[in-house]
Amino acid sequence: MRQEAPKLTSSNPIDPEFNPYPAWQDQMQTSGVVPLDWGLDKPVYMVLGWDLVEQVLRDAETFSSKSNAVGIGQVMGPMIVGMDGEEHRRFRNIVAYAFRPSAMERTEEHVVKPTIHALIDQFEGDGRADLVTQFTSRFPVRIIAAMLGADEGDFDQIHHWTEEINLGPAHEQAFAASAALREFLTPIVEDRKVNPRDDLVSDIVNAEIEGDRLDDEHIYGFLRLLFPAGAETTYRASGTMLAAVLSRPDVLDRVREDRSLITPLIEETLRWETAVTVVSRVTTREVELGGVTLPAGTDLLPSPGSGDRDARHFADPDTWDPDRGMQPNLAFGTGRHQCLGMHLARAEMRMSLEAVIDRLPDVRLDPDSDPPNIIGFAFRGPDHLRVRFGKDEPKS
């Protein structure tokens, strides 16, 4: 029987100041399939709650990822996140080689660690900093840029292109930035074709699986995707983690003494504030989901963020609890499209926290600043994180 789903109660749910969790918690009590009244030409439904979100993400035959190719794919070019079936399997196997454990270990030691510490060098002697604007928003994109063979002098320009690409196909500057980034990457890609090195671009350009290699369009599509996928999400997750820890001095003291607490702390952060709260899918056939009948071609926004706050799966889900223990989360998705870079992202989060603790003595929230505020709808993270460290100067 066809059931009408209740509407999401928000006048502007994509406002960056909008906190979606209260509305999602209410909706999960009645229906996990919620039509969005956003004035679009066709209906769009959010999918809420752990069970329904996991069902959608694991069933790639019924819930296709090709909607990504229609949207941001216009700017990025061909991307594995916009592929399904055999096409996705072949291309994912090719690029997965670049993220093998041995390659990631080298990246952590020779790229991640020095990049993080080089940024801290710039403000270590100041006694205060904004860890969002000076640190977490900067190191992930620099890490990706360094992995692609860019020189340090190009990092700020690449960061600017990344921000403009993230604006999406509704903005002309996104296409201009995408073209500029391809032009920048072209000599690097062409060099690695004839002079392969032990680096990410060489792996992507020269990897061969079952006789297949990536053509140029897929090479540049994947390299473009690395910036928002590897930088945007990691910077927000790292900022959220630091904000949570610094807001709990008791936890910070425990972590200083016992670094084994960092791994479960990271997992709890990923659950509590999933950096990417929604993803995109489209139905390939008529299907009943959560009691609602959806025709073929229905656009869906499954929300891993809502699943990670589902009270049916997590006790007191709105509370950041570093002692919750290691529990599964949906921060990196699940199923065939689970994020290839999740191990690198976790390593960056761990190493950034360790560096802040080791390099900034007695680091603490700045008492003269507003506390950090985690904001955003599709992407969530703190807008600032002002801290002090070292000894306070005596007041005159």
N, C-alpha and C positions, 0 to 999 in steps of 0.2 A: 504494500500500500504506500502511495506517495505521501510523504510528510513534509509540511512546510517548515523550514528552519527559521528560528528567531533571528532578528537582525542585530548586528553589532551596535551597541549603544555608544556612539561617539560622533560628535559633529565633524571632527577632523582627525581621524586616527593615524594620519601620516605626518602630523605636526611633530617635529623633532622633540618638542617638550612633552609630548603625550606619553604617559606611562601606560602601556597596554595591559599590564598584568592584572589589575583589578577587574577590568572588563572580561579578560579571558577566563579568570577564575569563575566569574558569574556564569559565563556562557557554558563552561564545561559541566556545570551542574545540570543543564537542560539538554544541550545538544552540542556536539563537537564539530558540526558542519554549519557554518554561519555565513549567510549572504552579506556582502559588503555593499552598503548603499552609498557608493562613491560617484554616482552619476555617469558611469561608463556605458558604452554601447552594448555590452553583453554582461551577463551576471558573472561575478567572481565570488568564490567561496573561500573562507578561511577554514582550515582544518585544525582543530584544537585537541589537546590531550595526548598523552603518551601512546595509548593503544592505536588510535586512529592515525596519528602522524607516522608511527612506525609502520603501520599497514601500508600507507601510501608510499613511503620511501622504499619499502622492500619489494613492492609490486610494480616493477618497471614496465611490465607488459600492459597493465591497465592504466597506470599513471605515468605518462611520458614526460621526459625532461626536455623535449623539443621546444617547449615554450621559452626556454632560455635562449635558444637560437633566434627566436622571433624578436626578443627584447634586446638585451645587452649584446647579443651576438651580432647585431647590426653594426656595433661599434668595434667589438673585439675581433670579429672574424670567426672562422670555424673553431668550436671549443668542444672538448669532451663532455662538459657539463650540459651541452645541448644535443647529445647523441644518445641513441638507444640501441639495444640489441647487439647484433654482431659487430656493427660499426663501432659502437662504444667499447666492446670487449677488445677489439684489435688495437684501437688507438690508445686505450688505457694501458694495455700491456706494454706498448712501446714507451710511453712516457713514464710508466712506473719504474722502469730501469733506472731513471735518473734519481729516484728517491729510495734506492736500495740502502740498507743499513750502513754499509761501508762508506758510501758517498755522504750520507748524512753525518756520520761521525767526523769525517774530514771537514765538512762544512761547519759543524759546531766549533771545532777547534781553530780553524783557520779563517773563518768568516764571522760567525756569530759572536764569539767571545771578543775578538779585537774590535769589532764594530761597536758593541755595547760599551766597552771600556773607553774607546776613543770619545764617545759622546759624554761620558761622565767626566773625562779629563777636562772638558770645556767649562764645567761649572763646579767642579769639586772644591775649589778654593773660595767659592762665593758665600758659603754658609746658608744659602737658600736657593730654591729652584722651583720651577713648575715642571713636575715630572711628566706632564702630558705634552706641553709645547716643546720642552727641551729634550725629552727622552723617549717616551713610549710612542709618540706620533712620528718619530724620526728613525728609530733604529730598524724597524721591520722593512721599510722600503729600501733603506740603505743596504740591508742584508741581501734582499732580492737583487738589487742593482749590482752589488759586488759579485753575487753568484752568476750573473749574466755577463761579467767581464767589463763592467763600466768602471771608469776612473772616478776617484773621490770627487773631483771637480765637477762631475756631471750629476751627482746625487740630487742636488736641489732641483735641477731642471727636470729630472725624471720624476721626482716627487710631485712637482707641479703638473706634469702630464698625467700622472696617475689620478690626481684629484679631479682633473677635468674629464678624463675618461669615465670616472665613476658617476658623472652627472647623467650619463645614459643617452639614448638616442633622441630624446626630446631637445637636446642642446647641441647646436652646431659646433661649439668648441670641443665637444667630446670627439667628434669625427676628426677635427683638425689635430687634436692631441694624439689620437690613435695613429694617424698618418705620420706625425712627427716621430713618434716612438718607433714605428717600423723603420723609418729612414735612419734613425739612430742605430737600431739593432742590425741593419743590413750588413755593414762591413764586418761586424762581429760574427754573424751567422756564416757569411761567405768565407771568412778566414777559417772557421772551425771545420768547414766542409773539407778543406785541403790540408789544414794543420790542426788536427784534433788535439785537445789537451785533456787533462784530467779535471774537467769542470762540467757544469750543468748544461751549457749550450752544446758542447761537444756530444754529451750523452743524448740530448734531444735530437740533434741533427743527424747523428750517425747510428742511433739505435735501430736494430732490425729484429723484428719478431715475425716468424713464419714467412720470411721473405718480404715483409712490408716495412717501408720507411715512411716517415711523414713527408708530405710535399710542403712546398714553401708556405702556402696559405695556412696549413695546419700548424706548421712551426711557429709562425708569427702569431697565430691565434692563441696558441698555448702560452707563448712567452708574454703576450699582453695580459692574459688571464692571471699570470703569476702575481702581478702587482696588487690588484684588488683582493685576490684570494689569499695571498700570502702576507700582505702588508696591512690592508684595512682591518681585517679581522684580528690579527695578532696584536696590533697596537691597541685596539679597544679591549681585548681580553687581558693584556698585560696591565693596562691602566686600571681596569676594574680590580684585578688581583692586588695591585699595590695599594689602591684605595681601601680595599677591604682589610688588608693586613695592617696598614697604618692607622686605621680607625679602631683597631683592637691592639693596643700596646702590649697586652698580656700575651696575645698570640705572637706578636713580633718578637718578644723576649724568648718565647719557647722555640721559635724557628732559629733564632741566633744560636741557641744551644744544641738544637737537634735538627739537622738539615733533612733527616728522613721524613719530616713532617711536610716538606714542600710538595711532594707528589700528590698526596691526598688533598692538600690545600688547593692545588691547581685544579684537580678534578671537581672539587666543590665549587670553585669559582666558575668553571665552565658550565656547570649545572645551573648555578644560581643566576648568572647573568650571561646567557648564551649570546655571544657577540653578534651572530646573525640569527635573528629571531624567526625569519620566514624565508622560505625558498619557493620555487615555482614548479608547478606540474600542470598537465592537461590530460583529461580523460580520453582514452582511445576508444571507449565503448560506453554504452549506458551501464551504469553501475549504481548499486545502493551502498551508501557509505554513511554510517551513523544514523541509519533510519531515513536518510534523505536520498531520493532518486536523482541522479545526475546524468544528463544526456552526454553522449559522446561530444568531445570538443569543449567541455566545461573547463574553464581556467580555475585552478586551485592554488591557494597559498598555504601549504602545510607549515605549521609553526613548531619547529623544534624547541623554541623558547617556551611555549606553553606546555609542551610535553615534559620539559625539565622542571616545571613548576606545578606539575599535576599532583594534587594532594592525595590522589588515590595510589600514587607510587612513592611519594616522599613525605615523611612526617614534617610538619611545619615548613613547607617548601619555600616560603618567602624569606626565610632566615638563612643567612650565610653561616654555616656551621662547619668550622674546620675539623671537627671531630666526628663528622657524619660517617666517615669511612669511605672506602673505595666502592662507589656504586656507578653503574653504567649511566651515561648521559648521551644526549643527541646533539651535542654542540658541533660535532663534525659530520653529522648525518649518520646514515646507516644504509646497508644494502650496497648495490653496485656503484653508487656515486659517492660513497664515503670518501672524505677528503684525503687525497694523496699526501698532502703536506702536514697531516696532523702531528706526526712525530717531531717534525721540525718546529711547529708552532709550540708544542709543549716544551721543547728544549729551549726555545727563546724565552718563554715565560719563566722557566726555572732559572736560567742564567741571568735574566734581568733582575729577578728578585735577589739572587745571591750577590750580584754586583752592587745593588743598592745597599744591602746590609753590610757588605765588606768595605765599600768605598766611602760611604757617607756615615760617619760615626754619630750615634745617637740621633738618627734620622727620625723625624716626627712631623705631624701635620703642623702647619704654620698657624699659631693661635690667633694671628691678626687677619687671617683670611677666612672666607666662607668655607665650610667643609666641602669635600668633593661631592658632586652631584652627577649620578649616572643617568644619562638621558638618551633618547633616540627611540625609533620604532623598529625599522628593519635592521639597523646597526646600532648597538648600544655600547656606551662607555662613558667615563667621566669627562666633563668638559674642561676641567682643570684639576690639578693635584699639587697644590702649593705646600712645600715642606721647608723645614729648617733642619740643619744638622751642625754638628760641632757645638761648641759652647756659645750661649747667647752673650752678646756684648752687654756689659753693664749699662744701665740707663743713667744718663747724666742728670 
